[in-house]
Amino acid sequence: MNIVHDITAEPNVDLPEIQLVVDRLKLAKRLWRGVAEDGTEFGFELAYPLKPGVTFWQTESSRYLIEQESESVLAISLAVAPSAAAGIGWAVGNLHMELQSEADRLLAVDDPAVRQLLARIQVSFEPTITVFRPGRFVRGESKKPVHELGPSHQH
C-alpha cells in the first residue's frame, strides 16, 4: 500500500491519468484508504482533505487523480422570485442540510426529510445524480462557483 501525505507538487500532465473515485464524505476526511481503478491501494494520512481533480500520486508511467463520486440529489429550479429562493435556502438549512447552487438551480442531498419539506412548502424538485459540492454558490449567470461560507463554516 502506498501512503499519501500531500498532493503531487508538480504533476506531469502528459502522463496517462488513473482515477481513484471516492464519495464526498470520505473525501472530506484526512485519514482513509482507497483503491484506484487499476487496483493500486492507497492510505491517506493528510494534513487537510483533498479536492477533486488533484494529482495525489505519480509514477514514471502514470499519475493518480482524486475524483468525487456522483450521488443522488434533488434539483430545485431557481425560476422563482429571489425571496422564494432565499426562503427555500433557509428552510433546507433549518434542517441542517447543505445546498449547492448553480446558475439556474439549487442542489440538496436526496434525503427523505428534504423531500418532505419541499412537498410541504410546495416546491417542485427533480431527482438527479451528479457530483454534489455543498457550500458552493454560483452568482447570476456566472458559471464559476464561489465558496461563500468559507472553510471555518464547515459542518
C-alpha atoms as a printed R data frame, in Angstrom:
    type eleno elety resid chain resno       x      y       z
1   ATOM     1    CA   MET     A     1   0.000  0.000   0.000
2   ATOM     2    CA   ASN     A     2   1.208  3.494  -0.872
3   ATOM     3    CA   ILE     A     3   0.870  6.141   1.840
4   ATOM     4    CA   VAL     A     4  -0.117  9.635   0.672
5   ATOM     5    CA   HIS     A     5   0.605 12.704   2.815
6   ATOM     6    CA   ASP     A     6   0.044 15.519   0.289
7   ATOM     7    CA   ILE     A     7  -0.761 16.258  -3.352
8   ATOM     8    CA   THR     A     8   1.902 15.979  -6.046
9   ATOM     9    CA   ALA     A     9   3.563 19.400  -6.203
10  ATOM    10    CA   GLU     A    10   4.364 19.390  -9.929
11  ATOM    11    CA   PRO     A    11   2.368 16.688 -11.720
12  ATOM    12    CA   ASN     A    12   3.366 15.686 -15.232
13  ATOM    13    CA   VAL     A    13   0.137 16.376 -17.141
14  ATOM    14    CA   ASP     A    14   1.452 14.414 -20.142
15  ATOM    15    CA   LEU     A    15   1.247 11.117 -18.222
16  ATOM    16    CA   PRO     A    16  -1.872  8.932 -18.509
17  ATOM    17    CA   GLU     A    17  -4.397  9.500 -15.704
18  ATOM    18    CA   ILE     A    18  -5.654  6.834 -13.329
19  ATOM    19    CA   GLN     A    19  -8.615  7.782 -11.176
20  ATOM    20    CA   LEU     A    20  -9.439  6.994  -7.600
21  ATOM    21    CA   VAL     A    21 -13.163  7.685  -7.239
22  ATOM    22    CA   VAL     A    22 -14.428  8.379  -3.729
23  ATOM    23    CA   ASP     A    23 -17.661  9.622  -2.169
24  ATOM    24    CA   ARG     A    24 -17.791 13.181  -0.785
25  ATOM    25    CA   LEU     A    25 -17.981 12.108   2.855
26  ATOM    26    CA   LYS     A    26 -14.763 10.116   2.619
27  ATOM    27    CA   LEU     A    27 -13.170 12.878   0.544
28  ATOM    28    CA   ALA     A    28 -13.782 15.290   3.437
29  ATOM    29    CA   LYS     A    29 -11.667 13.146   5.768
30  ATOM    30    CA   ARG     A    30  -7.933 13.282   6.382
31  ATOM    31    CA   LEU     A    31  -7.399  9.589   7.255
32  ATOM    32    CA   TRP     A    32  -8.811  6.985   4.892
33  ATOM    33    CA   ARG     A    33  -7.993  4.245   2.392
34  ATOM    34    CA   GLY     A    34  -8.886  3.847  -1.237
35  ATOM    35    CA   VAL     A    35  -8.251  1.731  -4.319
36  ATOM    36    CA   ALA     A    36  -7.575  3.312  -7.724
37  ATOM    37    CA   GLU     A    37  -9.238  1.981 -10.861
38  ATOM    38    CA   ASP     A    38  -6.092 -0.035 -11.696
39  ATOM    39    CA   GLY     A    39  -6.234 -1.819  -8.303
40  ATOM    40    CA   THR     A    40  -3.427  0.148  -6.619
41  ATOM    41    CA   GLU     A    41  -4.146  0.640  -2.903
42  ATOM    42    CA   PHE     A    42  -3.516  3.907  -1.093
43  ATOM    43    CA   GLY     A    43  -3.621  5.012   2.514
44  ATOM    44    CA   PHE     A    44  -4.228  8.710   3.093
45  ATOM    45    CA   GLU     A    45  -2.686 10.491   6.087
46  ATOM    46    CA   LEU     A    46  -3.326 14.112   5.171
47  ATOM    47    CA   ALA     A    47  -2.947 17.476   6.866
48  ATOM    48    CA   TYR     A    48  -6.088 18.666   5.008
49  ATOM    49    CA   PRO     A    49  -8.775 16.993   2.855
50  ATOM    50    CA   LEU     A    50  -8.092 16.582  -0.869
51  ATOM    51    CA   LYS     A    51 -10.050 18.387  -3.575
52  ATOM    52    CA   PRO     A    52 -11.437 16.601  -6.642
53  ATOM    53    CA   GLY     A    53  -9.149 16.698  -9.666
54  ATOM    54    CA   VAL     A    54  -5.819 16.870  -7.842
55  ATOM    55    CA   THR     A    55  -2.909 14.558  -8.567
56  ATOM    56    CA   PHE     A    56  -2.017 12.777  -5.336
57  ATOM    57    CA   TRP     A    57   0.486 10.187  -6.621
58  ATOM    58    CA   GLN     A    58   2.730  9.898  -9.648
59  ATOM    59    CA   THR     A    59   4.951  7.196 -11.088
60  ATOM    60    CA   GLU     A    60   7.179  7.217 -14.155
61  ATOM    61    CA   SER     A    61   4.320  5.875 -16.262
62  ATOM    62    CA   SER     A    62   1.124  7.425 -14.821
63  ATOM    63    CA   ARG     A    63  -0.417  9.895 -12.423
64  ATOM    64    CA   TYR     A    64  -3.244  9.282  -9.970
65  ATOM    65    CA   LEU     A    65  -6.115 11.741  -9.562
66  ATOM    66    CA   ILE     A    66  -8.907 12.032  -6.997
67  ATOM    67    CA   GLU     A    67 -12.409 12.196  -8.437
68  ATOM    68    CA   GLN     A    68 -15.604 12.660  -6.470
69  ATOM    69    CA   GLU     A    69 -18.374 10.123  -6.937
70  ATOM    70    CA   SER     A    70 -21.783 11.281  -8.166
71  ATOM    71    CA   GLU     A    71 -24.703 10.866  -5.776
72  ATOM    72    CA   SER     A    72 -28.474 11.253  -5.628
73  ATOM    73    CA   VAL     A    73 -29.558 14.873  -5.194
74  ATOM    74    CA   LEU     A    74 -32.689 16.934  -5.580
75  ATOM    75    CA   ALA     A    75 -32.548 19.732  -8.155
76  ATOM    76    CA   ILE     A    76 -34.728 22.732  -7.309
77  ATOM    77    CA   SER     A    77 -35.344 25.259 -10.085
78  ATOM    78    CA   LEU     A    78 -34.353 28.861  -9.404
79  ATOM    79    CA   ALA     A    79 -37.026 30.141 -11.790
80  ATOM    80    CA   VAL     A    80 -38.652 31.796  -8.759
81  ATOM    81    CA   ALA     A    81 -38.541 35.200  -7.074
82  ATOM    82    CA   PRO     A    82 -35.319 35.893  -5.155
83  ATOM    83    CA   SER     A    83 -37.273 35.963  -1.892
84  ATOM    84    CA   ALA     A    84 -38.655 32.488  -2.626
85  ATOM    85    CA   ALA     A    85 -35.148 31.172  -3.377
86  ATOM    86    CA   ALA     A    86 -33.940 32.663  -0.083
87  ATOM    87    CA   GLY     A    87 -36.871 31.038   1.734
88  ATOM    88    CA   ILE     A    88 -36.069 27.642   0.192
89  ATOM    89    CA   GLY     A    89 -32.425 28.019   1.205
90  ATOM    90    CA   TRP     A    90 -33.411 28.978   4.746
91  ATOM    91    CA   ALA     A    91 -35.859 26.064   5.053
92  ATOM    92    CA   VAL     A    92 -33.325 23.481   3.852
93  ATOM    93    CA   GLY     A    93 -30.632 24.998   6.062
94  ATOM    94    CA   ASN     A    94 -33.006 24.888   9.017
95  ATOM    95    CA   LEU     A    95 -32.976 21.091   8.615
96  ATOM    96    CA   HIS     A    96 -29.176 21.313   8.963
97  ATOM    97    CA   MET     A    97 -28.857 20.151   5.373
98  ATOM    98    CA   GLU     A    98 -26.469 21.778   2.939
99  ATOM    99    CA   LEU     A    99 -27.050 23.254  -0.505
100 ATOM   100    CA   GLN     A   100 -25.082 23.848  -3.662
101 ATOM   101    CA   SER     A   101 -26.242 26.452  -6.145
102 ATOM   102    CA   GLU     A   102 -25.797 26.644  -9.864
103 ATOM   103    CA   ALA     A   103 -26.896 29.456 -12.157
104 ATOM   104    CA   ASP     A   104 -30.400 28.003 -12.595
105 ATOM   105    CA   ARG     A   105 -30.936 25.526  -9.753
106 ATOM   106    CA   LEU     A   106 -30.218 24.572  -6.156
107 ATOM   107    CA   LEU     A   107 -28.995 21.096  -5.283
108 ATOM   108    CA   ALA     A   108 -29.731 19.338  -1.988
109 ATOM   109    CA   VAL     A   109 -28.982 15.810  -0.822
110 ATOM   110    CA   ASP     A   110 -31.769 13.391  -1.734
111 ATOM   111    CA   ASP     A   111 -32.951 12.798   1.810
112 ATOM   112    CA   PRO     A   112 -36.496 11.932   2.981
113 ATOM   113    CA   ALA     A   113 -36.572 14.990   5.263
114 ATOM   114    CA   VAL     A   114 -35.712 17.310   2.359
115 ATOM   115    CA   ARG     A   115 -38.337 15.655   0.141
116 ATOM   116    CA   GLN     A   116 -40.985 16.086   2.873
117 ATOM   117    CA   LEU     A   117 -40.016 19.709   3.442
118 ATOM   118    CA   LEU     A   118 -40.194 20.575  -0.254
119 ATOM   119    CA   ALA     A   119 -43.572 18.853  -0.581
120 ATOM   120    CA   ARG     A   120 -44.881 20.710   2.497
121 ATOM   121    CA   ILE     A   121 -43.807 24.141   1.191
122 ATOM   122    CA   GLN     A   122 -44.978 23.195  -2.326
123 ATOM   123    CA   VAL     A   123 -41.609 23.457  -4.069
124 ATOM   124    CA   SER     A   124 -41.121 21.162  -7.042
125 ATOM   125    CA   PHE     A   125 -37.863 19.289  -7.475
126 ATOM   126    CA   GLU     A   126 -36.256 16.834  -9.855
127 ATOM   127    CA   PRO     A   127 -34.276 13.852  -8.525
128 ATOM   128    CA   THR     A   128 -30.973 13.551 -10.359
129 ATOM   129    CA   ILE     A   129 -27.492 12.108  -9.974
130 ATOM   130    CA   THR     A   130 -24.473 14.411 -10.041
131 ATOM   131    CA   VAL     A   131 -21.387 15.432  -8.085
132 ATOM   132    CA   PHE     A   132 -22.597 17.334  -5.015
133 ATOM   133    CA   ARG     A   133 -20.332 20.016  -3.555
134 ATOM   134    CA   PRO     A   134 -22.214 21.712  -0.723
135 ATOM   135    CA   GLY     A   135 -21.366 25.295   0.128
136 ATOM   136    CA   ARG     A   136 -20.539 26.214  -3.483
137 ATOM   137    CA   PHE     A   137 -22.658 29.044  -4.849
138 ATOM   138    CA   VAL     A   138 -22.818 30.493  -8.352
139 ATOM   139    CA   ARG     A   139 -23.906 34.118  -8.659
140 ATOM   140    CA   GLY     A   140 -26.219 35.131 -11.503
141 ATOM   141    CA   GLU     A   141 -25.164 33.884 -14.909
142 ATOM   142    CA   SER     A   142 -21.607 33.133 -13.791
143 ATOM   143    CA   LYS     A   143 -20.562 29.511 -14.073
144 ATOM   144    CA   LYS     A   144 -17.720 29.940 -11.603
145 ATOM   145    CA   PRO     A   145 -18.626 28.712  -8.102
146 ATOM   146    CA   VAL     A   146 -17.757 30.710  -5.010
147 ATOM   147    CA   HIS     A   147 -17.382 29.078  -1.610
148 ATOM   148    CA   GLU     A   148 -19.403 31.710   0.233
149 ATOM   149    CA   LEU     A   149 -19.284 30.259   3.733
150 ATOM   150    CA   GLY     A   150 -15.534 29.854   3.929
151 ATOM   151    CA   PRO     A   151 -13.570 26.992   5.448
152 ATOM   152    CA   SER     A   152 -14.461 27.978   9.021
153 ATOM   153    CA   HIS     A   153 -18.121 27.186   8.420
154 ATOM   154    CA   GLN     A   154 -17.811 23.507   7.524
155 ATOM   155    CA   HIS     A   155 -20.130 21.059   9.274
